[in-house]
Amino acid sequence: MGHKVVVFDISVVRALWETRVKKHRAWQKKEAERLEKSALEKIKEEWNFVAECRRKGIPQAVYCKNGFIDTSVRLLDKIERNALTRQSSLPKDRGKRSSAFVFELSGEHWTELPDSLKEQTHLKEWHISNTLIQIIPTYIELFQAMRILDLPKNQISHLPAEIGCLKNLKELNVSFNHLKSIPPELGDCENLDRLDCSGNLELMELPFELSNLKQVTFVDISANKFSSVPICVLRMSNLQWLDISNNNLIDLPQDIDRLEELQSFLLYKNKLTYLPYSMLNLKKLTLLVVSGDHLVELPTALCDSSTPLKFVSLMDNPIDNAQCEDGDEIMESERDRQHFDKEVMKAYIEDLKERESVPSYTTKVSFSLQL
């Protein structure tokens, strides 16, 4: 018996499959339209977007306005471009300190720390500056390896008590913020070496508990409202640098000589009328900077050129207090002016260190430019 051969028109089979493909594509299109209108799809999109923002450390305030999430891709692209621009404009030395143990943040679009930071408890350094961040969260106590807290020029108004849990902390810089007090728990950071609280303008005292900081060698509390040298500072036996300039001091304590290791003492822009003779007992003092406008009495030995002490008496420029003739002109803020003054003085002191002697007097001149 021979083979049976079935003969049919191939076009019939093709037409059948083409019909099925068309129906499937129509169903896919209809399903896509349904998902596009579905609330579940919108929620999924927002969830993925929020997750991406958190992964990149973008604060919630940037992408969430009045309870609504802006899921536009342009937002992410804009933030990434800004981040790249800021990164390219950073000083070259920043790369030297960048590592897996260093957290860096800068820019006025930051109003709070990223949520992802809480999980990075291995960090040893925070460098946060020029932001609008007001609060340091209490979970900072989890960062037991922290050595450097560098937080200048933000909007910080309060430091949490939990900062006292950072037993390995070496440096704390909270200069040019809005602090009115320092938590006494900071006295538990017994390994602290440098403390900078300058430029907060409203700070009036330091807690007595900071007397426990026996390892501190550097304290800067300039540009505040201190009326006397804090007692806790007088008990910092290893202190080498003390800047209490631009405050409300009218005299110095008679036991200032307790600071036996003190090498640099900055007192300018205060209302001091005399310097106590106990200053002569500061045998390691090599730099003393005061404002000479109000001084009427001081130990003559301080001005003796035969000693290694560089005594600088600044005569404040009388035009500092002059009012701008045009009241409509916008003057620089007090905080910015204080920061500029410190930078100028820093450069001046660095120059003094390279000289064998200092001028008999120094007149500080200020310039105000109006554009």
TORKOL-4160 file (C-alpha; in steps of 0.2 Angstrom, whole numbers, padded with zeros to 4 digits, m for minus):
371
<pt num="1" X="0000" Y="0000" Z="0000"/>
<pt num="2" X="0007" Y="0017" Z="m0005"/>
<pt num="3" X="0010" Y="0033" Z="0005"/>
<pt num="4" X="m0005" Y="0044" Z="0008"/>
<pt num="5" X="m0001" Y="0062" Z="0004"/>
<pt num="6" X="m0011" Y="0076" Z="0011"/>
<pt num="7" X="m0012" Y="0091" Z="0000"/>
<pt num="8" X="m0019" Y="0108" Z="0007"/>
<pt num="9" X="m0017" Y="0127" Z="0004"/>
<pt num="10" X="m0003" Y="0134" Z="0015"/>
<pt num="11" X="m0011" Y="0151" Z="0014"/>
<pt num="12" X="m0025" Y="0145" Z="0025"/>
<pt num="13" X="m0013" Y="0140" Z="0039"/>
<pt num="14" X="m0005" Y="0157" Z="0038"/>
<pt num="15" X="m0021" Y="0166" Z="0038"/>
<pt num="16" X="m0026" Y="0157" Z="0054"/>
<pt num="17" X="m0010" Y="0162" Z="0063"/>
<pt num="18" X="m0011" Y="0180" Z="0058"/>
<pt num="19" X="m0028" Y="0181" Z="0065"/>
<pt num="20" X="m0022" Y="0174" Z="0081"/>
<pt num="21" X="m0007" Y="0186" Z="0082"/>
<pt num="22" X="m0019" Y="0201" Z="0079"/>
<pt num="23" X="m0030" Y="0196" Z="0093"/>
<pt num="24" X="m0016" Y="0194" Z="0105"/>
<pt num="25" X="m0009" Y="0211" Z="0100"/>
<pt num="26" X="m0026" Y="0219" Z="0103"/>
<pt num="27" X="m0027" Y="0210" Z="0120"/>
<pt num="28" X="m0009" Y="0217" Z="0125"/>
<pt num="29" X="m0014" Y="0234" Z="0120"/>
<pt num="30" X="m0030" Y="0234" Z="0129"/>
<pt num="31" X="m0021" Y="0227" Z="0145"/>
<pt num="32" X="m0008" Y="0240" Z="0144"/>
<pt num="33" X="m0021" Y="0254" Z="0143"/>
<pt num="34" X="m0030" Y="0246" Z="0158"/>
<pt num="35" X="m0013" Y="0245" Z="0168"/>
<pt num="36" X="m0010" Y="0263" Z="0163"/>
<pt num="37" X="m0026" Y="0269" Z="0171"/>
<pt num="38" X="m0024" Y="0257" Z="0186"/>
<pt num="39" X="m0020" Y="0265" Z="0203"/>
<pt num="40" X="m0009" Y="0249" Z="0207"/>
<pt num="41" X="0003" Y="0253" Z="0192"/>
<pt num="42" X="0004" Y="0271" Z="0198"/>
<pt num="43" X="0009" Y="0265" Z="0216"/>
<pt num="44" X="0021" Y="0253" Z="0209"/>
<pt num="45" X="0030" Y="0267" Z="0199"/>
<pt num="46" X="0030" Y="0279" Z="0214"/>
<pt num="47" X="0037" Y="0265" Z="0225"/>
<pt num="48" X="0051" Y="0261" Z="0213"/>
<pt num="49" X="0055" Y="0280" Z="0211"/>
<pt num="50" X="0056" Y="0282" Z="0230"/>
<pt num="51" X="0067" Y="0267" Z="0231"/>
<pt num="52" X="0079" Y="0274" Z="0218"/>
<pt num="53" X="0079" Y="0291" Z="0227"/>
<pt num="54" X="0084" Y="0283" Z="0243"/>
<pt num="55" X="0097" Y="0273" Z="0235"/>
<pt num="56" X="0105" Y="0289" Z="0229"/>
<pt num="57" X="0103" Y="0298" Z="0245"/>
<pt num="58" X="0091" Y="0311" Z="0239"/>
<pt num="59" X="0081" Y="0319" Z="0253"/>
<pt num="60" X="0062" Y="0316" Z="0253"/>
<pt num="61" X="0059" Y="0335" Z="0253"/>
<pt num="62" X="0066" Y="0336" Z="0235"/>
<pt num="63" X="0054" Y="0324" Z="0227"/>
<pt num="64" X="0039" Y="0325" Z="0238"/>
<pt num="65" X="0029" Y="0341" Z="0238"/>
<pt num="66" X="0013" Y="0343" Z="0248"/>
<pt num="67" X="0011" Y="0324" Z="0249"/>
<pt num="68" X="0013" Y="0321" Z="0230"/>
<pt num="69" X="0028" Y="0312" Z="0223"/>
<pt num="70" X="0036" Y="0319" Z="0207"/>
<pt num="71" X="0041" Y="0304" Z="0197"/>
<pt num="72" X="0048" Y="0313" Z="0182"/>
<pt num="73" X="0064" Y="0306" Z="0176"/>
<pt num="74" X="0070" Y="0324" Z="0173"/>
<pt num="75" X="0071" Y="0326" Z="0192"/>
<pt num="76" X="0083" Y="0312" Z="0194"/>
<pt num="77" X="0094" Y="0318" Z="0180"/>
<pt num="78" X="0094" Y="0336" Z="0187"/>
<pt num="79" X="0099" Y="0330" Z="0204"/>
<pt num="80" X="0113" Y="0319" Z="0197"/>
<pt num="81" X="0119" Y="0333" Z="0186"/>
<pt num="82" X="0120" Y="0345" Z="0201"/>
<pt num="83" X="0129" Y="0332" Z="0210"/>
<pt num="84" X="0142" Y="0330" Z="0197"/>
<pt num="85" X="0144" Y="0349" Z="0195"/>
<pt num="86" X="0147" Y="0350" Z="0214"/>
<pt num="87" X="0159" Y="0336" Z="0214"/>
<pt num="88" X="0169" Y="0344" Z="0200"/>
<pt num="89" X="0170" Y="0360" Z="0209"/>
<pt num="90" X="0176" Y="0353" Z="0225"/>
<pt num="91" X="0194" Y="0356" Z="0231"/>
<pt num="92" X="0207" Y="0343" Z="0224"/>
<pt num="93" X="0211" Y="0338" Z="0242"/>
<pt num="94" X="0194" Y="0331" Z="0245"/>
<pt num="95" X="0198" Y="0315" Z="0235"/>
<pt num="96" X="0212" Y="0312" Z="0247"/>
<pt num="97" X="0200" Y="0309" Z="0261"/>
<pt num="98" X="0186" Y="0301" Z="0252"/>
<pt num="99" X="0184" Y="0283" Z="0257"/>
<pt num="100" X="0171" Y="0270" Z="0262"/>
<pt num="101" X="0173" Y="0277" Z="0279"/>
<pt num="102" X="0169" Y="0295" Z="0275"/>
<pt num="103" X="0152" Y="0303" Z="0272"/>
<pt num="104" X="0152" Y="0320" Z="0263"/>
<pt num="105" X="0137" Y="0331" Z="0260"/>
<pt num="106" X="0135" Y="0349" Z="0254"/>
<pt num="107" X="0122" Y="0360" Z="0246"/>
<pt num="108" X="0107" Y="0371" Z="0251"/>
<pt num="109" X="0095" Y="0358" Z="0243"/>
<pt num="110" X="0098" Y="0347" Z="0258"/>
<pt num="111" X="0086" Y="0350" Z="0272"/>
<pt num="112" X="0088" Y="0333" Z="0281"/>
<pt num="113" X="0101" Y="0319" Z="0281"/>
<pt num="114" X="0097" Y="0305" Z="0269"/>
<pt num="115" X="0088" Y="0290" Z="0276"/>
<pt num="116" X="0101" Y="0278" Z="0270"/>
<pt num="117" X="0114" Y="0286" Z="0282"/>
<pt num="118" X="0106" Y="0277" Z="0297"/>
<pt num="119" X="0112" Y="0260" Z="0290"/>
<pt num="120" X="0130" Y="0266" Z="0287"/>
<pt num="121" X="0136" Y="0264" Z="0305"/>
<pt num="122" X="0154" Y="0259" Z="0300"/>
<pt num="123" X="0157" Y="0277" Z="0295"/>
<pt num="124" X="0172" Y="0286" Z="0304"/>
<pt num="125" X="0170" Y="0304" Z="0297"/>
<pt num="126" X="0155" Y="0315" Z="0293"/>
<pt num="127" X="0159" Y="0331" Z="0283"/>
<pt num="128" X="0143" Y="0341" Z="0281"/>
<pt num="129" X="0143" Y="0359" Z="0276"/>
<pt num="130" X="0133" Y="0373" Z="0268"/>
<pt num="131" X="0116" Y="0364" Z="0269"/>
<pt num="132" X="0100" Y="0369" Z="0277"/>
<pt num="133" X="0100" Y="0354" Z="0289"/>
<pt num="134" X="0094" Y="0359" Z="0306"/>
<pt num="135" X="0094" Y="0343" Z="0316"/>
<pt num="136" X="0107" Y="0330" Z="0320"/>
<pt num="137" X="0097" Y="0314" Z="0323"/>
<pt num="138" X="0098" Y="0304" Z="0339"/>
<pt num="139" X="0103" Y="0288" Z="0329"/>
<pt num="140" X="0121" Y="0296" Z="0329"/>
<pt num="141" X="0124" Y="0286" Z="0344"/>
<pt num="142" X="0125" Y="0270" Z="0333"/>
<pt num="143" X="0141" Y="0277" Z="0325"/>
<pt num="144" X="0153" Y="0270" Z="0338"/>
<pt num="145" X="0168" Y="0271" Z="0326"/>
<pt num="146" X="0165" Y="0290" Z="0323"/>
<pt num="147" X="0181" Y="0300" Z="0324"/>
<pt num="148" X="0177" Y="0317" Z="0315"/>
<pt num="149" X="0161" Y="0327" Z="0315"/>
<pt num="150" X="0164" Y="0341" Z="0303"/>
<pt num="151" X="0148" Y="0351" Z="0302"/>
<pt num="152" X="0152" Y="0369" Z="0298"/>
<pt num="153" X="0140" Y="0382" Z="0290"/>
<pt num="154" X="0124" Y="0373" Z="0292"/>
<pt num="155" X="0107" Y="0378" Z="0301"/>
<pt num="156" X="0110" Y="0366" Z="0316"/>
<pt num="157" X="0101" Y="0373" Z="0331"/>
<pt num="158" X="0103" Y="0358" Z="0343"/>
<pt num="159" X="0115" Y="0344" Z="0346"/>
<pt num="160" X="0107" Y="0328" Z="0353"/>
<pt num="161" X="0113" Y="0321" Z="0370"/>
<pt num="162" X="0117" Y="0305" Z="0361"/>
<pt num="163" X="0133" Y="0313" Z="0355"/>
<pt num="164" X="0141" Y="0308" Z="0371"/>
<pt num="165" X="0140" Y="0290" Z="0366"/>
<pt num="166" X="0154" Y="0293" Z="0353"/>
<pt num="167" X="0169" Y="0288" Z="0364"/>
<pt num="168" X="0181" Y="0288" Z="0349"/>
<pt num="169" X="0177" Y="0306" Z="0343"/>
<pt num="170" X="0193" Y="0316" Z="0341"/>
<pt num="171" X="0186" Y="0332" Z="0332"/>
<pt num="172" X="0170" Y="0341" Z="0333"/>
<pt num="173" X="0167" Y="0356" Z="0322"/>
<pt num="174" X="0150" Y="0365" Z="0323"/>
<pt num="175" X="0156" Y="0382" Z="0319"/>
<pt num="176" X="0144" Y="0395" Z="0310"/>
<pt num="177" X="0128" Y="0386" Z="0315"/>
<pt num="178" X="0113" Y="0392" Z="0326"/>
<pt num="179" X="0118" Y="0383" Z="0342"/>
<pt num="180" X="0113" Y="0392" Z="0359"/>
<pt num="181" X="0119" Y="0378" Z="0370"/>
<pt num="182" X="0131" Y="0363" Z="0370"/>
<pt num="183" X="0125" Y="0346" Z="0378"/>
<pt num="184" X="0134" Y="0342" Z="0394"/>
<pt num="185" X="0135" Y="0324" Z="0388"/>
<pt num="186" X="0149" Y="0330" Z="0376"/>
<pt num="187" X="0160" Y="0329" Z="0392"/>
<pt num="188" X="0159" Y="0310" Z="0390"/>
<pt num="189" X="0169" Y="0310" Z="0374"/>
<pt num="190" X="0185" Y="0309" Z="0383"/>
<pt num="191" X="0196" Y="0307" Z="0368"/>
<pt num="192" X="0191" Y="0323" Z="0360"/>
<pt num="193" X="0206" Y="0333" Z="0354"/>
<pt num="194" X="0198" Y="0348" Z="0344"/>
<pt num="195" X="0182" Y="0358" Z="0348"/>
<pt num="196" X="0176" Y="0372" Z="0337"/>
<pt num="197" X="0160" Y="0381" Z="0341"/>
<pt num="198" X="0164" Y="0398" Z="0334"/>
<pt num="199" X="0152" Y="0409" Z="0324"/>
<pt num="200" X="0136" Y="0403" Z="0332"/>
<pt num="201" X="0134" Y="0421" Z="0338"/>
<pt num="202" X="0121" Y="0416" Z="0353"/>
<pt num="203" X="0132" Y="0404" Z="0362"/>
<pt num="204" X="0135" Y="0411" Z="0380"/>
<pt num="205" X="0142" Y="0396" Z="0390"/>
<pt num="206" X="0149" Y="0379" Z="0390"/>
<pt num="207" X="0143" Y="0366" Z="0402"/>
<pt num="208" X="0154" Y="0362" Z="0417"/>
<pt num="209" X="0154" Y="0343" Z="0412"/>
<pt num="210" X="0166" Y="0348" Z="0398"/>
<pt num="211" X="0180" Y="0349" Z="0411"/>
<pt num="212" X="0182" Y="0330" Z="0408"/>
<pt num="213" X="0190" Y="0333" Z="0391"/>
<pt num="214" X="0208" Y="0332" Z="0397"/>
<pt num="215" X="0214" Y="0327" Z="0379"/>
<pt num="216" X="0208" Y="0343" Z="0371"/>
<pt num="217" X="0222" Y="0354" Z="0363"/>
<pt num="218" X="0212" Y="0366" Z="0352"/>
<pt num="219" X="0196" Y="0376" Z="0357"/>
<pt num="220" X="0188" Y="0389" Z="0347"/>
<pt num="221" X="0173" Y="0398" Z="0354"/>
<pt num="222" X="0175" Y="0415" Z="0345"/>
<pt num="223" X="0161" Y="0426" Z="0338"/>
<pt num="224" X="0149" Y="0421" Z="0352"/>
<pt num="225" X="0142" Y="0430" Z="0368"/>
<pt num="226" X="0154" Y="0423" Z="0381"/>
<pt num="227" X="0156" Y="0436" Z="0395"/>
<pt num="228" X="0170" Y="0426" Z="0404"/>
<pt num="229" X="0182" Y="0411" Z="0400"/>
<pt num="230" X="0171" Y="0396" Z="0404"/>
<pt num="231" X="0177" Y="0386" Z="0419"/>
<pt num="232" X="0178" Y="0370" Z="0410"/>
<pt num="233" X="0190" Y="0378" Z="0398"/>
<pt num="234" X="0202" Y="0382" Z="0413"/>
<pt num="235" X="0202" Y="0364" Z="0417"/>
<pt num="236" X="0207" Y="0357" Z="0400"/>
<pt num="237" X="0225" Y="0354" Z="0406"/>
<pt num="238" X="0232" Y="0350" Z="0389"/>
<pt num="239" X="0225" Y="0365" Z="0380"/>
<pt num="240" X="0237" Y="0373" Z="0367"/>
<pt num="241" X="0226" Y="0384" Z="0357"/>
<pt num="242" X="0212" Y="0395" Z="0364"/>
<pt num="243" X="0202" Y="0407" Z="0353"/>
<pt num="244" X="0189" Y="0417" Z="0362"/>
<pt num="245" X="0190" Y="0433" Z="0352"/>
<pt num="246" X="0175" Y="0443" Z="0347"/>
<pt num="247" X="0165" Y="0440" Z="0363"/>
<pt num="248" X="0160" Y="0451" Z="0378"/>
<pt num="249" X="0175" Y="0448" Z="0389"/>
<pt num="250" X="0179" Y="0463" Z="0401"/>
<pt num="251" X="0192" Y="0454" Z="0411"/>
<pt num="252" X="0202" Y="0437" Z="0412"/>
<pt num="253" X="0202" Y="0426" Z="0427"/>
<pt num="254" X="0217" Y="0427" Z="0439"/>
<pt num="255" X="0220" Y="0409" Z="0438"/>
<pt num="256" X="0222" Y="0409" Z="0419"/>
<pt num="257" X="0239" Y="0402" Z="0422"/>
<pt num="258" X="0231" Y="0385" Z="0425"/>
<pt num="259" X="0233" Y="0383" Z="0406"/>
<pt num="260" X="0251" Y="0378" Z="0408"/>
<pt num="261" X="0252" Y="0370" Z="0390"/>
<pt num="262" X="0244" Y="0385" Z="0381"/>
<pt num="263" X="0254" Y="0391" Z="0366"/>
<pt num="264" X="0242" Y="0403" Z="0357"/>
<pt num="265" X="0229" Y="0414" Z="0365"/>
<pt num="266" X="0217" Y="0425" Z="0354"/>
<pt num="267" X="0208" Y="0438" Z="0363"/>
<pt num="268" X="0205" Y="0452" Z="0351"/>
<pt num="269" X="0188" Y="0461" Z="0349"/>
<pt num="270" X="0183" Y="0460" Z="0367"/>
<pt num="271" X="0182" Y="0474" Z="0380"/>
<pt num="272" X="0197" Y="0470" Z="0390"/>
<pt num="273" X="0205" Y="0485" Z="0400"/>
<pt num="274" X="0219" Y="0475" Z="0408"/>
<pt num="275" X="0229" Y="0459" Z="0407"/>
<pt num="276" X="0232" Y="0450" Z="0423"/>
<pt num="277" X="0250" Y="0447" Z="0429"/>
<pt num="278" X="0247" Y="0429" Z="0430"/>
<pt num="279" X="0248" Y="0429" Z="0411"/>
<pt num="280" X="0267" Y="0429" Z="0414"/>
<pt num="281" X="0266" Y="0411" Z="0421"/>
<pt num="282" X="0261" Y="0404" Z="0405"/>
<pt num="283" X="0279" Y="0399" Z="0400"/>
<pt num="284" X="0274" Y="0391" Z="0384"/>
<pt num="285" X="0264" Y="0405" Z="0377"/>
<pt num="286" X="0271" Y="0410" Z="0360"/>
<pt num="287" X="0256" Y="0420" Z="0353"/>
<pt num="288" X="0245" Y="0433" Z="0361"/>
<pt num="289" X="0233" Y="0443" Z="0351"/>
<pt num="290" X="0222" Y="0457" Z="0359"/>
<pt num="291" X="0213" Y="0472" Z="0354"/>
<pt num="292" X="0222" Y="0487" Z="0361"/>
<pt num="293" X="0209" Y="0500" Z="0360"/>
<pt num="294" X="0203" Y="0498" Z="0378"/>
<pt num="295" X="0219" Y="0491" Z="0386"/>
<pt num="296" X="0226" Y="0503" Z="0399"/>
<pt num="297" X="0236" Y="0491" Z="0409"/>
<pt num="298" X="0247" Y="0475" Z="0405"/>
<pt num="299" X="0262" Y="0467" Z="0411"/>
<pt num="300" X="0277" Y="0475" Z="0403"/>
<pt num="301" X="0286" Y="0459" Z="0401"/>
<pt num="302" X="0273" Y="0453" Z="0388"/>
<pt num="303" X="0280" Y="0466" Z="0376"/>
<pt num="304" X="0298" Y="0462" Z="0380"/>
<pt num="305" X="0306" Y="0458" Z="0363"/>
<pt num="306" X="0319" Y="0447" Z="0372"/>
<pt num="307" X="0305" Y="0434" Z="0375"/>
<pt num="308" X="0299" Y="0421" Z="0362"/>
<pt num="309" X="0281" Y="0428" Z="0364"/>
<pt num="310" X="0274" Y="0437" Z="0349"/>
<pt num="311" X="0262" Y="0450" Z="0357"/>
<pt num="312" X="0250" Y="0458" Z="0344"/>
<pt num="313" X="0239" Y="0472" Z="0349"/>
<pt num="314" X="0226" Y="0476" Z="0335"/>
<pt num="315" X="0219" Y="0493" Z="0334"/>
<pt num="316" X="0202" Y="0490" Z="0327"/>
<pt num="317" X="0197" Y="0501" Z="0312"/>
<pt num="318" X="0186" Y="0515" Z="0317"/>
<pt num="319" X="0176" Y="0513" Z="0301"/>
<pt num="320" X="0170" Y="0496" Z="0306"/>
<pt num="321" X="0155" Y="0504" Z="0315"/>
<pt num="322" X="0151" Y="0516" Z="0302"/>
<pt num="323" X="0133" Y="0515" Z="0294"/>
<pt num="324" X="0130" Y="0513" Z="0276"/>
<pt num="325" X="0124" Y="0529" Z="0268"/>
<pt num="326" X="0111" Y="0521" Z="0257"/>
<pt num="327" X="0100" Y="0511" Z="0269"/>
<pt num="328" X="0093" Y="0502" Z="0254"/>
<pt num="329" X="0109" Y="0493" Z="0251"/>
<pt num="330" X="0109" Y="0475" Z="0257"/>
<pt num="331" X="0124" Y="0472" Z="0269"/>
<pt num="332" X="0132" Y="0455" Z="0271"/>
<pt num="333" X="0126" Y="0445" Z="0286"/>
<pt num="334" X="0134" Y="0445" Z="0303"/>
<pt num="335" X="0138" Y="0427" Z="0301"/>
<pt num="336" X="0147" Y="0429" Z="0284"/>
<pt num="337" X="0156" Y="0444" Z="0291"/>
<pt num="338" X="0163" Y="0435" Z="0306"/>
<pt num="339" X="0168" Y="0420" Z="0294"/>
<pt num="340" X="0178" Y="0432" Z="0283"/>
<pt num="341" X="0186" Y="0440" Z="0298"/>
<pt num="342" X="0192" Y="0423" Z="0304"/>
<pt num="343" X="0199" Y="0419" Z="0287"/>
<pt num="344" X="0209" Y="0435" Z="0287"/>
<pt num="345" X="0215" Y="0433" Z="0305"/>
<pt num="346" X="0220" Y="0415" Z="0301"/>
<pt num="347" X="0231" Y="0421" Z="0286"/>
<pt num="348" X="0238" Y="0435" Z="0297"/>
<pt num="349" X="0243" Y="0422" Z="0310"/>
<pt num="350" X="0251" Y="0410" Z="0298"/>
<pt num="351" X="0261" Y="0425" Z="0292"/>
<pt num="352" X="0266" Y="0429" Z="0310"/>
<pt num="353" X="0273" Y="0412" Z="0313"/>
<pt num="354" X="0285" Y="0414" Z="0299"/>
<pt num="355" X="0292" Y="0431" Z="0306"/>
<pt num="356" X="0305" Y="0432" Z="0319"/>
<pt num="357" X="0297" Y="0448" Z="0326"/>
<pt num="358" X="0280" Y="0457" Z="0325"/>
<pt num="359" X="0276" Y="0475" Z="0321"/>
<pt num="360" X="0274" Y="0487" Z="0336"/>
<pt num="361" X="0256" Y="0489" Z="0332"/>
<pt num="362" X="0244" Y="0483" Z="0319"/>
<pt num="363" X="0230" Y="0492" Z="0311"/>
<pt num="364" X="0216" Y="0482" Z="0304"/>
<pt num="365" X="0208" Y="0489" Z="0289"/>
<pt num="366" X="0191" Y="0483" Z="0283"/>
<pt num="367" X="0184" Y="0486" Z="0265"/>
<pt num="368" X="0166" Y="0485" Z="0260"/>
<pt num="369" X="0162" Y="0483" Z="0242"/>
<pt num="370" X="0145" Y="0488" Z="0235"/>
<pt num="371" X="0141" Y="0481" Z="0217"/>
